[in-house]
Amino acid sequence: MKNFSVDMYINGESVSNSEKLTLHDPANLKVVIGEIPMGNEAHVNKAVECAHIAWPQWSALGADARAEYLQSTAKYIEENIGSLTELLALENGKLLSEAKAELVASVNVLKYYSTLTNELNEDKVIENEQGKMVLTRDSMGVVSVIVPWNFPVLLGFMMAAPALLAGNSVVLKPSTFSPLTLTKILRHMAGMLPNGVLNVVLGSGSTVGHEMTVHPRVRKITFTGSTEIGSKIISEGSKTIKNFSMELGGNDAAIVLSDANIDEEMINKMIKGVFTFCGQICYAIKRIYVSKDRYSEFVEKFTAAADNLKVGHGFNPKATLGPINNKPQFESVQKLIKDLETSNATVTQVGAFVEGVKEEDGYYVLPRIVTGVSHEDDIVQKEQFGPVIPIVPFETEEEAISFANDTEFGLGNSIWTSNEERGFQLAKRLQSGSVFINIHQVGASAVNMPFGGYKQSGIGRGHAVEGLHEHTELKAIIRRTDM
């Protein structure tokens, strides 16, 4: 099999290191797909210093010129969509269809942000009895971008695209679990840009990620990942007073009201919301609350539909679920299932392996549906990040809202109802950055829609114009005439 190894890219040059990390196919652990060099503190220091030197010229280039680089990168992805799809599916564990969808979404992100140049070119002028005020937006400087493994390309560009468009230089660390596709694309992009504007440093979070967090020349840190790691980054980065954008953990609730249309269309949407990419999605449905009078009906229909899922290699057209991405997450999900099976919960295993697939070949997990649990149980209170879903009945709408809000997370929620107006009214009472009506799956929050979390689910907002503004400093230029 072809070796898909990549190097780091710092200040316009490919950089390797003697310490290497071997990468395996998560759907076939015997297969080595490539390796990456593991960077160190010196690599980060060089990348940050070079980014700092490149920043003024890049910022002065102008938003329209910077946007052209985003467009060119989008074109590169489109022209190589076939090979990039295969590589992403191979390293990440996604189905080919899921991998292609991620790359298409990444293209849309790059194209979308390239259209927002007026947000940077046009100042806001306010003249009144006080005098004149001009509000303008400046770039920040060096931005550290730390990317997760679950949607490496999409989330990588969701963070890097607005940072670059705003005139910042970037040092980016891909996840060691899924570094290849993103690094390949970034290498092409960085090769077009002035040296030092975009730097890719591969390596561990404890070494590379830490140094990207504490380096005094880094002015902003953009991170997507767990609340635990996000909290550590904030603590370490705050010593030099940095700006943070954090999309962290979630425990998204789906509330099925008594009047919901529990038909095939609704169930299929819910299956996608729960099980796409094995539930390894920040705003996947993690817990389902169903009106008591519809509970049995929902559980029966949902279980029957989930039983059609087929687990296998992402390259196999019969597979509808791939493996878990990496060993630590696989072990976490396995422990969760083991604990459930020794509890009083009813755990229903659904789906089947594609013919010829052996469970031990990869990080494979058959989906589980959990009933007989209450809102207070761990499976409901904690983010599982795997193909395991609890379904809990509720008595009243008030109780459902209370259940959904009773968490330290607040990324997304959804309400399922035949009364859309009622859904929007109840949505205002849910404590989360996004609330969806009769939908809750990847793509429900498009790039032009603000996205982020309440409470321990994050700081700030990504996507949309807000995502661009998050990477700028707002300056007020004031002339007073009333003093």
Backbone torsions as a table, in degrees:
resi	resn	phi	psi	omega
1	MET	NA	145.5	-179.2
2	LYS	-60.8	140.1	177.1
3	ASN	-87.3	125.2	-175.0
4	PHE	-105.3	33.7	-177.7
5	SER	-63.7	147.6	176.7
6	VAL	-133.6	159.7	175.1
7	ASP	-109.9	170.0	170.7
8	MET	-73.5	167.1	178.9
9	TYR	-140.3	112.3	-174.2
10	ILE	-132.1	122.7	176.8
11	ASN	53.9	42.8	174.9
12	GLY	83.3	9.2	-178.4
13	GLU	-131.7	144.5	172.3
14	SER	-72.4	136.0	-177.3
15	VAL	-131.3	130.4	176.7
16	SER	-115.9	-173.1	178.3
17	ASN	-158.9	154.6	-177.2
18	SER	-69.3	-30.3	178.2
19	GLU	-79.0	123.8	-175.9
20	LYS	-121.6	155.8	173.0
21	LEU	-120.9	124.2	179.0
22	THR	-85.6	136.1	-177.4
23	LEU	-111.1	135.8	-179.5
24	HIS	-116.7	155.2	173.8
25	ASP	-70.7	117.6	-178.1
26	PRO	-65.5	-15.2	177.1
27	ALA	-94.3	-9.4	178.4
28	ASN	-154.5	87.1	-168.5
29	LEU	-65.6	-14.2	178.0
30	LYS	-77.7	-14.3	-174.7
31	VAL	-95.5	121.5	173.5
32	VAL	-88.4	128.1	-177.5
33	ILE	-106.5	-11.9	178.5
34	GLY	163.3	-168.9	176.9
35	GLU	-151.4	160.5	177.2
36	ILE	-132.2	151.1	172.0
37	PRO	-76.6	145.7	178.0
38	MET	-98.7	112.6	-178.4
39	GLY	-72.5	170.0	-179.4
40	ASN	-136.5	-172.1	-176.8
41	GLU	-58.9	-39.0	-179.1
42	ALA	-63.5	-38.5	178.5
43	HIS	-64.1	-42.8	179.2
44	VAL	-64.5	-44.6	-179.6
45	ASN	-58.2	-45.0	178.9
46	LYS	-63.5	-44.2	-179.3
47	ALA	-61.2	-43.6	-178.6
48	VAL	-68.3	-44.3	-179.8
49	GLU	-62.8	-42.1	178.6
50	CYS	-67.6	-37.9	176.5
51	ALA	-63.9	-39.8	178.8
52	HIS	-63.2	-40.2	178.9
53	ILE	-68.3	-37.4	-177.1
54	ALA	-76.3	-22.6	-171.9
55	TRP	-57.1	-50.8	-175.3
56	PRO	-57.8	-43.7	-179.3
57	GLN	-67.2	-40.7	178.7
58	TRP	-64.3	-42.8	179.8
59	SER	-64.5	-36.3	-178.5
60	ALA	-76.4	-12.9	-176.1
61	LEU	-62.4	-32.3	-178.9
62	GLY	103.1	144.5	-174.2
63	ALA	-64.1	-37.4	-178.2
64	ASP	-63.7	-41.8	178.6
65	ALA	-68.7	-39.2	178.6
66	ARG	-64.9	-36.0	-179.7
67	ALA	-63.3	-30.5	179.9
68	GLU	-63.4	-32.7	177.8
69	TYR	-68.3	-35.6	176.0
70	LEU	-64.6	-42.6	178.6
71	GLN	-62.9	-41.3	-179.8
72	SER	-65.3	-36.5	177.8
73	THR	-68.4	-40.2	176.2
74	ALA	-59.3	-41.4	179.4
75	LYS	-64.1	-40.6	178.4
76	TYR	-60.2	-44.2	178.9
77	ILE	-62.6	-45.1	-179.7
78	GLU	-61.1	-40.8	-177.3
79	GLU	-72.4	-19.2	-177.9
80	ASN	-120.8	26.6	-171.5
81	ILE	-61.0	-34.8	-177.6
82	GLY	-65.7	-54.2	-178.2
83	SER	-68.3	-36.4	178.8
84	LEU	-67.3	-37.5	177.5
85	THR	-61.0	-46.2	-179.7
86	GLU	-63.5	-42.2	-179.5
87	LEU	-65.3	-43.4	-179.7
88	LEU	-64.9	-42.4	178.0
89	ALA	-63.9	-37.6	-177.3
90	LEU	-68.2	-44.5	-176.0
91	GLU	-84.0	-24.7	-169.9
92	ASN	-102.5	-22.6	-178.3
93	GLY	92.5	2.4	179.0
94	LYS	-72.1	158.4	165.1
95	LEU	-67.3	155.3	176.4
96	LEU	-56.9	-38.9	179.6
97	SER	-65.8	-38.5	178.4
98	GLU	-68.2	-40.7	179.6
99	ALA	-65.0	-43.6	178.7
100	LYS	-64.0	-40.7	178.8
101	ALA	-61.3	-38.2	178.0
102	GLU	-65.0	-41.5	-179.9
103	LEU	-68.4	-39.6	176.3
104	VAL	-62.7	-42.2	177.8
105	ALA	-63.2	-35.8	178.0
106	SER	-64.8	-40.6	175.4
107	VAL	-58.9	-44.3	-180.0
108	ASN	-62.7	-38.2	177.7
109	VAL	-60.9	-49.0	-179.2
110	LEU	-62.3	-43.4	179.2
111	LYS	-66.9	-40.7	-178.8
112	TYR	-61.6	-51.0	-177.3
113	TYR	-65.7	-25.7	177.7
114	SER	-69.4	-13.6	178.9
115	THR	-92.1	-2.1	-173.4
116	LEU	-100.0	22.1	-176.6
117	THR	-62.1	-31.2	179.8
118	ASN	-62.7	-25.4	176.9
119	GLU	-63.6	-23.6	-179.7
120	LEU	-103.3	-27.7	-175.8
121	ASN	-84.6	-27.4	-173.3
122	GLU	-104.7	114.0	175.7
123	ASP	-76.4	154.9	174.8
124	LYS	-99.1	120.2	-177.5
125	VAL	-107.5	127.2	179.4
126	ILE	-122.7	119.1	177.2
127	GLU	-123.0	127.8	179.1
128	ASN	-154.1	-163.2	-177.0
129	GLU	-63.4	-18.4	178.6
130	GLN	-79.0	-24.9	-176.6
131	GLY	134.9	-135.6	-177.5
132	LYS	-130.9	136.0	176.3
133	MET	-132.3	131.2	174.8
134	VAL	-112.6	124.2	176.7
135	LEU	-101.8	122.2	-178.7
136	THR	-132.1	162.4	-177.6
137	ARG	-120.0	128.1	178.5
138	ASP	-107.3	155.4	170.9
139	SER	-71.3	163.6	-175.1
140	MET	-96.0	-36.7	-174.4
141	GLY	132.0	-132.6	180.0
142	VAL	-84.6	128.1	178.3
143	VAL	-113.7	125.9	171.6
144	SER	-88.0	125.8	178.8
145	VAL	-115.7	118.2	-178.1
146	ILE	-114.9	117.3	-166.0
147	VAL	-103.8	139.9	177.1
148	PRO	-83.8	175.1	-176.3
149	TRP	-90.7	-17.6	-169.5
150	ASN	-76.3	-38.5	174.3
151	PHE	-133.6	69.6	-168.8
152	PRO	-62.7	-41.4	-176.9
153	VAL	-75.8	-49.2	-178.0
154	LEU	-61.8	-51.3	-177.6
155	LEU	-71.7	-30.4	174.7
156	GLY	-58.7	-46.8	-179.6
157	PHE	-80.2	-25.2	175.1
158	MET	-61.8	-28.8	178.5
159	MET	-94.9	-43.3	-174.4
160	ALA	-75.2	-35.8	-175.8
161	ALA	-61.3	-52.1	177.9
162	PRO	-65.5	-32.7	178.4
163	ALA	-62.7	-45.3	-179.7
164	LEU	-70.2	-43.3	179.9
165	LEU	-60.0	-36.9	-179.0
166	ALA	-70.4	-8.9	177.3
167	GLY	100.6	10.8	177.4
168	ASN	-86.8	154.6	167.0
169	SER	-93.2	156.1	-168.1
170	VAL	-131.3	136.4	165.1
171	VAL	-115.8	121.5	-171.8
172	LEU	-122.1	135.7	175.6
173	LYS	-115.1	111.8	172.1
174	PRO	-71.3	160.7	173.3
175	SER	-69.0	142.6	176.5
176	THR	-70.8	-12.9	178.3
177	PHE	-84.0	-23.8	-179.4
178	SER	-148.9	66.6	-173.6
179	PRO	-95.9	-16.7	-163.1
180	LEU	-71.5	-52.9	-175.0
181	THR	-64.8	-47.1	180.0
182	LEU	-60.4	-46.1	-179.2
183	THR	-62.8	-40.0	178.3
184	LYS	-59.2	-45.0	-179.7
185	ILE	-69.4	-43.3	-179.7
186	LEU	-64.2	-36.0	177.3
187	ARG	-60.1	-41.8	177.5
188	HIS	-65.4	-44.7	-178.8
189	MET	-63.4	-46.9	-178.2
190	ALA	-63.2	-30.5	178.4
191	GLY	-66.5	-24.6	177.1
192	MET	-84.0	-29.8	-173.5
193	LEU	-80.0	159.9	171.6
194	PRO	-58.0	146.1	-178.4
195	ASN	-54.9	135.9	176.1
196	GLY	90.0	-12.4	-177.9
197	VAL	-70.7	-40.3	179.7
198	LEU	-130.3	120.0	-177.8
199	ASN	-125.6	137.3	-179.0
200	VAL	-116.1	118.4	179.3
201	VAL	-117.3	117.9	179.5
202	LEU	-90.0	149.3	177.9
203	GLY	149.5	-175.5	-175.0
204	SER	-78.1	158.1	175.1
205	GLY	-66.9	-35.6	-176.8
206	SER	-68.7	-26.1	179.8
207	THR	-105.2	-66.5	-177.3
208	VAL	-68.5	-48.1	179.9
209	GLY	-60.4	-40.7	179.6
210	HIS	-61.9	-47.4	-177.7
211	GLU	-66.9	-35.1	175.8
212	MET	-65.9	-23.1	-179.5
213	THR	-83.4	-41.5	-172.3
214	VAL	-94.2	-12.5	-175.1
215	HIS	-59.0	128.5	-174.3
216	PRO	-66.8	-21.1	179.3
217	ARG	-83.2	-11.5	176.7
218	VAL	-77.3	122.9	-177.5
219	ARG	-97.0	-21.6	-179.0
220	LYS	-145.8	144.3	175.4
221	ILE	-121.4	124.3	175.1
222	THR	-112.5	122.9	-172.1
223	PHE	-137.9	139.5	169.1
224	THR	-126.2	126.5	-178.2
225	GLY	167.5	-156.2	-174.6
226	SER	-73.8	154.0	176.7
227	THR	-62.2	-37.1	-179.7
228	GLU	-60.2	-48.7	-179.8
229	ILE	-70.6	-39.0	178.2
230	GLY	-58.9	-41.6	178.2
231	SER	-62.3	-40.3	179.2
232	LYS	-66.0	-40.9	178.8
233	ILE	-62.6	-43.8	179.0
234	ILE	-61.4	-43.5	-179.4
235	SER	-62.4	-45.7	-177.6
236	GLU	-72.8	-40.4	-177.3
237	GLY	-73.3	-25.4	-176.7
238	SER	-67.8	-16.0	-179.5
239	LYS	-65.7	-22.3	175.7
240	THR	-118.1	23.6	172.9
241	ILE	48.5	71.2	178.4
242	LYS	-99.5	166.7	173.2
243	ASN	-93.2	143.5	-177.2
244	PHE	-127.1	138.5	162.9
245	SER	-122.7	120.3	-172.3
246	MET	-129.9	118.0	168.6
247	GLU	-107.0	109.9	-169.5
248	LEU	-112.8	-156.5	-172.1
249	GLY	-65.7	165.2	178.4
250	GLY	-144.1	156.2	172.2
251	ASN	-138.5	63.5	-170.1
252	ASP	-64.0	134.4	178.6
253	ALA	-104.1	141.4	169.0
254	ALA	-111.4	123.6	-178.7
255	ILE	-106.7	117.4	179.5
256	VAL	-101.1	107.5	-177.5
257	LEU	-76.3	166.7	-176.7
258	SER	-60.2	-31.2	-175.9
259	ASP	-92.8	9.7	-177.9
260	ALA	-65.1	146.1	175.3
261	ASN	-86.0	96.1	-177.1
262	ILE	-87.6	70.2	-179.1
263	ASP	-108.0	-176.2	-176.0
264	GLU	-60.7	-40.6	-179.9
265	GLU	-61.8	-45.1	-179.3
266	MET	-65.4	-44.0	-179.3
267	ILE	-63.2	-41.4	179.5
268	ASN	-64.7	-38.3	175.3
269	LYS	-62.6	-41.7	-178.5
270	MET	-67.9	-38.1	176.9
271	ILE	-59.7	-44.3	177.7
272	LYS	-63.6	-40.4	-179.2
273	GLY	-65.5	-28.2	-178.6
274	VAL	-91.4	-47.3	-164.4
275	PHE	-106.4	-9.0	177.5
276	THR	-53.2	134.7	-176.4
277	PHE	49.0	41.6	177.2
278	CYS	56.8	27.8	178.8
279	GLY	74.8	10.0	-178.1
280	GLN	-87.3	57.0	-175.7
281	ILE	-134.9	135.0	-174.8
282	CYS	-56.7	-41.1	-178.6
283	TYR	-112.3	32.5	167.6
284	ALA	-67.5	156.3	174.0
285	ILE	-67.2	122.1	-177.9
286	LYS	-108.1	-16.5	178.8
287	ARG	-155.5	140.9	-178.1
288	ILE	-119.7	125.3	174.9
289	TYR	-109.2	126.8	-174.9
290	VAL	-124.7	135.5	176.0
291	SER	-52.8	133.5	-172.1
292	LYS	-53.7	-36.2	-176.9
293	ASP	-74.6	-10.9	178.3
294	ARG	-117.3	3.6	-170.8
295	TYR	-61.5	-52.2	-177.1
296	SER	-61.4	-41.7	179.0
297	GLU	-61.7	-45.7	-178.5
298	PHE	-64.6	-48.6	-178.1
299	VAL	-58.1	-43.3	-179.0
300	GLU	-62.4	-48.1	-177.6
301	LYS	-69.9	-40.3	-179.8
302	PHE	-65.4	-43.2	-179.6
303	THR	-64.3	-42.4	179.7
304	ALA	-62.1	-42.0	180.0
305	ALA	-68.5	-42.7	-179.5
306	ALA	-65.0	-26.0	-178.7
307	ASP	-69.3	-11.0	178.0
308	ASN	-86.7	-5.5	-178.6
309	LEU	-66.8	141.3	179.8
310	LYS	-122.7	123.4	-175.7
311	VAL	-99.3	128.2	179.8
312	GLY	-174.0	-169.9	-179.7
313	HIS	-66.1	141.4	-178.5
314	GLY	-61.7	-20.1	177.9
315	PHE	-82.6	-11.5	-178.4
316	ASN	-85.1	118.7	-176.1
317	PRO	-63.3	-17.7	179.0
318	LYS	-82.0	-15.7	-177.1
319	ALA	-77.4	137.6	172.9
320	THR	-114.6	-6.7	172.2
321	LEU	-139.7	138.0	174.6
322	GLY	-96.8	-160.2	-179.8
323	PRO	-87.0	171.2	165.0
324	ILE	-66.4	149.6	-172.3
325	ASN	-69.8	-39.1	-169.7
326	ASN	-146.5	164.6	-175.0
327	LYS	-62.3	-47.3	179.5
328	PRO	-58.9	-41.3	179.6
329	GLN	-70.6	-37.7	176.9
330	PHE	-59.9	-46.0	179.7
331	GLU	-65.8	-35.0	177.2
332	SER	-63.9	-44.3	179.3
333	VAL	-67.8	-40.5	178.4
334	GLN	-61.0	-41.9	178.4
335	LYS	-65.4	-40.9	178.5
336	LEU	-59.0	-45.1	-179.8
337	ILE	-65.9	-42.7	179.6
338	LYS	-60.7	-42.8	178.8
339	ASP	-64.4	-39.0	179.2
340	LEU	-64.9	-40.7	-176.0
341	GLU	-71.4	-16.5	175.6
342	THR	-101.8	7.7	177.7
343	SER	-101.2	-171.6	178.4
344	ASN	-86.7	1.6	-179.3
345	ALA	-70.7	154.7	171.6
346	THR	-95.5	114.6	-176.8
347	VAL	-110.4	114.9	-178.5
348	THR	-106.6	115.0	176.4
349	GLN	-80.6	131.7	-178.0
350	VAL	-128.1	168.5	179.6
351	GLY	77.6	-177.0	-179.5
352	ALA	-156.2	160.5	175.6
353	PHE	-78.6	144.2	172.8
354	VAL	-60.3	143.7	-178.3
355	GLU	-53.5	129.5	178.9
356	GLY	95.6	-12.2	179.6
357	VAL	-84.2	131.0	175.3
358	LYS	-104.2	133.1	-175.2
359	GLU	-55.9	-36.2	-175.8
360	GLU	-79.5	-6.2	-178.2
361	ASP	-69.8	-30.3	-176.6
362	GLY	-146.7	-168.4	179.7
363	TYR	-86.5	59.6	-174.2
364	TYR	-89.2	137.7	176.0
365	VAL	-139.1	125.2	172.7
366	LEU	-74.9	144.0	-178.0
367	PRO	-63.2	150.9	174.8
368	ARG	-127.6	140.1	173.4
369	ILE	-113.8	128.3	-172.5
370	VAL	-113.8	122.1	175.3
371	THR	-126.6	178.0	-179.3
372	GLY	72.1	23.2	177.2
373	VAL	-119.8	162.5	178.8
374	SER	-109.3	171.0	179.8
375	HIS	-58.4	-29.5	-175.2
376	GLU	-80.6	-13.2	-175.8
377	ASP	-69.9	152.6	-175.9
378	ASP	-57.0	-39.1	-177.1
379	ILE	-61.8	-26.4	178.9
380	VAL	-89.6	-33.9	-174.2
381	GLN	-82.9	-23.8	-174.3
382	LYS	-112.3	150.2	178.5
383	GLU	-76.0	120.3	-176.0
384	GLN	-87.0	-31.4	178.0
385	PHE	51.5	47.6	178.9
386	GLY	-165.4	178.9	-175.4
387	PRO	-81.1	54.2	-180.0
388	VAL	-131.5	125.8	-174.6
389	ILE	-134.1	124.5	174.0
390	PRO	-87.7	143.5	176.8
391	ILE	-123.3	122.6	-171.0
392	VAL	-125.6	133.6	176.9
393	PRO	-80.0	154.8	172.0
394	PHE	-133.2	155.2	-176.3
395	GLU	-86.2	-47.4	-175.0
396	THR	-133.3	163.9	176.7
397	GLU	-62.1	-36.1	178.0
398	GLU	-60.0	-42.8	179.9
399	GLU	-65.5	-40.5	-179.7
400	ALA	-62.4	-44.2	178.2
401	ILE	-63.3	-41.5	178.7
402	SER	-62.7	-44.1	177.9
403	PHE	-59.7	-49.0	-176.4
404	ALA	-61.5	-37.8	-177.0
405	ASN	-81.9	-14.5	-175.8
406	ASP	-82.1	70.7	-178.7
407	THR	-161.0	156.0	174.9
408	GLU	-82.8	-3.8	178.0
409	PHE	-98.4	159.1	177.8
410	GLY	-162.7	53.1	-178.0
411	LEU	-84.9	-61.3	179.7
412	GLY	-147.9	158.8	173.2
413	ASN	-147.4	170.7	175.8
414	SER	-145.0	154.0	175.4
415	ILE	-125.3	131.5	-178.3
416	TRP	-114.2	117.2	-172.7
417	THR	-159.5	154.3	173.7
418	SER	-85.9	-8.0	179.1
419	ASN	-106.7	91.2	-174.8
420	GLU	-59.5	-41.4	-180.0
421	GLU	-60.1	-42.4	177.0
422	ARG	-62.8	-38.9	178.4
423	GLY	-60.2	-43.9	179.1
424	PHE	-66.4	-35.5	177.9
425	GLN	-64.5	-46.6	-179.8
426	LEU	-68.1	-32.2	-178.3
427	ALA	-59.3	-33.6	-179.7
428	LYS	-64.6	-17.9	-178.1
429	ARG	-95.1	-3.6	179.9
430	LEU	-89.8	136.1	-174.3
431	GLN	-92.4	77.3	178.8
432	SER	-154.6	155.9	-177.4
433	GLY	-68.5	-27.4	176.7
434	SER	-132.3	141.6	170.4
435	VAL	-133.3	125.8	-177.8
436	PHE	-105.1	146.7	177.9
437	ILE	-110.5	116.1	176.9
438	ASN	58.8	28.9	173.9
439	ILE	-161.1	152.0	177.5
440	HIS	-174.8	80.3	-176.5
441	GLN	-158.8	171.5	177.6
442	VAL	-55.1	132.3	-178.5
443	GLY	97.6	-15.8	179.9
444	ALA	-65.6	-31.4	173.1
445	SER	-103.3	102.8	-177.1
446	ALA	-79.9	169.1	-175.0
447	VAL	-63.6	-23.7	-179.9
448	ASN	-91.9	12.0	179.4
449	MET	-114.8	125.6	-179.6
450	PRO	-55.0	141.4	-177.4
451	PHE	-142.5	134.0	177.6
452	GLY	170.8	178.8	-170.3
453	GLY	-117.9	156.8	167.4
454	TYR	-86.2	165.8	170.4
455	LYS	51.8	-130.9	-175.5
456	GLN	-85.0	13.0	175.7
457	SER	-91.3	2.4	172.0
458	GLY	147.9	179.5	177.9
459	ILE	-131.9	129.6	175.9
460	GLY	82.2	-173.4	-178.8
461	ARG	-132.5	136.1	171.8
462	GLY	-103.7	-175.1	-177.0
463	HIS	63.6	166.1	169.2
464	ALA	58.6	-170.3	178.0
465	VAL	-61.7	-34.3	179.8
466	GLU	-59.3	-36.1	178.8
467	GLY	-65.2	-32.8	175.3
468	LEU	-72.3	-46.7	-179.8
469	HIS	-60.5	-30.3	179.1
470	GLU	-62.1	-19.4	-177.8
471	HIS	-106.4	22.3	177.8
472	THR	-130.4	161.1	170.1
473	GLU	-104.9	130.2	178.9
474	LEU	-86.9	123.9	-178.8
475	LYS	-115.3	134.5	174.6
476	ALA	-107.1	121.1	175.7
477	ILE	-105.6	119.0	-164.4
478	ILE	-125.5	133.4	166.7
479	ARG	-123.2	117.1	-178.7
480	ARG	-94.2	137.2	175.5
481	THR	-118.4	-1.5	-176.2
482	ASP	-103.6	15.7	-177.3
483	MET	-122.3	NA	NA
